[in-house]
Amino acid sequence: MSVVPTRSFPPRGRALIMLLGLCAIAGVSAEPPKHYPFVAYNEGLKAQKAGGKPMMIYFGRPGCAYCERTNVEGFGHDDLRRNYSQHFVLVYVDTESGARVTLPSGERTTEAELANQYRVRMTPTFVYLNPAGQEVARLFGIQQKKDLAALDHYMASGVYKTKPFRQFLAEQK
């Protein structure tokens, strides 16, 4: 039996490896996509009430690689950014946050509990509400531009008032 000598990284080397690991983790922060006018939940409710627009709630969390991928591959297009900014009140909710929010009923809860109330089981989840605050569509997981654009068209054209999203998609093929 041969013995293979093991080498340990010197203290400086270990510190460098740990620092690189922390940087890698920090690079997957998964906040809402940049250059979009995302607001907090309570601010979004006020804006929706004042403007009469549909609302899109982006349920994400720090460290969500699927969220980050959707931010780049789905939301990373200027035309989609213009459409979503024009057609929706955009709200971001951190599914792990203890930040307090007030529901339309007046009840106080946390963002994490709000995610539970919306039955969010994975991130990202996108919930689309009509101007009256009723859910009309939902996407979850990694989204590509075509998926997000289809939902924008469904909502902006008012088709959501007459048919379910799945039927709309089936008719598009």
N, C-alpha and C positions, 0 to 999 in steps of 0.2 A: 504494500500500500504506500502510495507516495503522498507526501504532505505538500499541499500548495500553500505557500506563504500568503497570508492575507495582508492587505494594506489598508490602513485606515487613512481617511483624508485628514490632513492637518487641520487644526482649528479654523484657520482662514478659509480653507477649502469647504469645510462644512458650513460655515457662515455664508459663503457665496452661493452654495447650493440651496440653502434655506431662503436666501434673498430672492434667487431666481424663481423658486417655487411660489413664494408670496406674490411676486410680480405676475406670474402666470395666473394665479387665482384672481388677482385684482383685475386682470385684463378681461375677465368674463363677468363683468359686473351686471350686465343685462338690465339696464335702466330702459325707459322708453326710448324709441328712436330719436336721434338728435334732429333738430330743425323742424320738429312737429310741435304744435301748440298743446301738448298734453298738460292737463291741470289735475289738481287733487279732486277727489270725489265730491266734496261739498261745493267747491267752486264750479265743478261741472254741472251739478244739479241746478245751481243758480243760473248758469249760462244757458242750459237747456230750457229752463222755464222762461227766461227772458227772450231767447231767440227762436224757440219753436223748432229747433233742429233735432234730428235723431242723435243719439249718443252711442259712442263705441267705447266700451270699457276694456282696457288691456289689463288682464290679470297676469302679473309676472312676479319674479322674485330675484334677489341678488344671487349671482352665481349660476343662473339658468342659461346653459349653453344653447338650448333650443330657442330661447327668447332672443339671444344675441344673433343667432343665425337668421331668425325671422327679421330682425331689425335690419340686417344687411341685405339678405336676398329678397325679402318681401317689401319692406318699407324703404329700402335704399334707392328709390327712384323718384326723381323730381316731379314727374307728372302725377304719380300716386300721392306724393306729399301735398301737392296743390289741391287735388280732388278731396282728399280726406280732410284737409284743413278747411276747405270751403263747405263741405257737405255735413260734417259731424262736429259735435262737441266731443273732444278726445280726452278721456280720463284714464289715468294710470293708477292701479291699485297693487300694492306690494302684498302678496298673499301671506307674508310672514311678519308683517308690520303690526305693531301695537298702537299705531297712530289712531287717534279717535276720529270717528266720522259720525255724522247725524243722518239717519235715514229719513226719507220723505215723511214717515209717520211721526218723526220727532224722537224716536228711540236712538240712544247713543250706543255705539258699538266700536269695534276696532276694524281695521282693514282686513286682518286675518279672518275675523268672524264674518265680515261682509263676503269674503271669498267663499266661506262655507255656506252662507245663505244662498249664494248664486250657484252652489253645487260645483264649484271649481275643484277638479281632482288632479289636474296637471297644469303645468305652465309651459308655454303661454296658452291662455284661453282668452278669446275675444268674444264679448257679448255685445250684441247690437240691440239697442232699444229704440222704439219709435218715439216721436215727440211726447207722447203721453206716458212714457216710461215703461212700456210693456216690451218684454223680450220678443224679438221677431226672428233672430238668427244667432248662430253660435258657431265659431270655429275654434279648434284647439290643435295644439302641436305646431310644428314648423309650417309656416305658410309662405308660399311663393307669391310673386307679384300678381300673377293671373288670378289666384284665389281671392286676394284682397281687392283687386280691381273688379271682379265679378260681384263681390258683396257691395262695393261702392255703387256699381250700376244698379243693382237690385234695390238698394235703399234710395239713391238719389232720383231714380226714375219713378219712384212710388209704387213699383211692382209689389213691394212687401204688403201693400194694402189689399191685394187681391189674390195672392197665391203664396204658398210656402216656398222657402228658399230652395229646397230639394227639387220641387217641381220646376222652378225657374231654371235651375242648373240643367235639368234633364232636357228642357226645351231648347237650351243653347247649343246642344250637341248636334 
